[in-house]
């Protein structure tokens, strides 16, 4: 299982995040008797999907949930598509998965499946796509059947729900100010920020999260940060990985930023080191000031601001005085 599979599997297997996923992306697509705002973790149950044969399944991050509708039940199957190349066989893949699930239902029902009153439970198929290319595969199964309009009502016909992170702006994802928005922001292919810049935006997000949202973000942050660092050619060694697993979100970001900058500095070509360092330092200083100002405005304690930004107490004092006087900046570190 790759890094992306692990990260998405952990996210979607968390019932609290799954509920947020339903409310954010599936509102208006579920039956009216399912009130998403009152739905709780007791109303959803993660299912085992080992019934899907290995020759059919391409991903190990897909999840299937049972959602209770009073005494009845429905299922939500979320297929996570990481690759950038669009899979034009997606309608057929989803039909195959749904058929395998219904086969399991009939096997579990035994002789009851042959009774007139036995009905198969509804399944809502969802494709969660985080590739960079535009999704151009058909979302309706009949569009994959030749001359399907000539056989209307005689061939299977269903539509899957497509959720494309490519179409979500990073600013919009972060505007939700919760753990799901932060994690989707890290996975969004439209994000142009470097690892250091993305980490700073997450620091800003942490200053406004509730304790519950901070816990959720911490539980799932490590895997996404590793993916982001890997995109820039940097690997986290096993020792640091084990250490990060036990850290809070802010400490985790501090460790990984330190490792990122250390590796970048060591690998920088000597001939251009001075110019790049100057530009990086300027950008870090400006971002640090913005973060410090936001945290001051939020009433955060000085110790926490110093830990987040890396400023000295004297520099933070200059920032505080500059805010009062209207623009004084601290001296460069």
Number of C-alpha atoms within 10 A of each C-alpha: 10 10 13 19 18 15 23 23 18 16 24 22 19 16 19 15 19 19 19 18 16 17 16 14 14 16 14 11 10 15 10 9 8 14 13 17 11 7 16 13 13 9 15 21 15 17 14 10 17 10 11 16 11 10 6 12 16 13 16 18 22 21 20 21 22 17 20 16 16 9 5 8 14 17 20 20 22 22 24 23 22 18 12 14 13 17 14 14 12 20 22 15 17 23 17 15 20 18 13 16 22 16 14 14 15 16 12 11 12 10 10 13 15 11 8 7 7 12 12 12 13 12 17 19 22 20 19 18 24 24 20 18 14 14 20 10 14 16 18 17 21 20 16 17 14 9 10 16 12 9 12 11 9 9 13 13 16 15 16 19 16 16 18 19 21 19 15 17 15 22 11 11 19 20 12 13 18 21 27 22 22 23 23 19 24 23 23 22 21 17 16 10 13 13 22 18 15 18 21 23 17 22 19 18 19 21 18 15 15 13 10 11 17 19 15 20 24 22 19 21 24 20 20 20 23 19 21 19 19 14 12 12 10 15 16 17 8 9 8 13 16 11 11 20 16 12 15 16 23 18 15 22 23 18 15 22 19 13 17 18 13 11 14 14 14 9 10 13 11 9 8 9 12 12 10 14 13 11 11 12 14 14 13 18 20 14 16 19 20 16 20 25 18 16 20 17 10 11 11 13 10 15 9 13 23 16 13 20 20 16 20 14 13 11 18 22 14 17 24 20 15 15 15 10 9 10 12 13 17 19 10 11 11
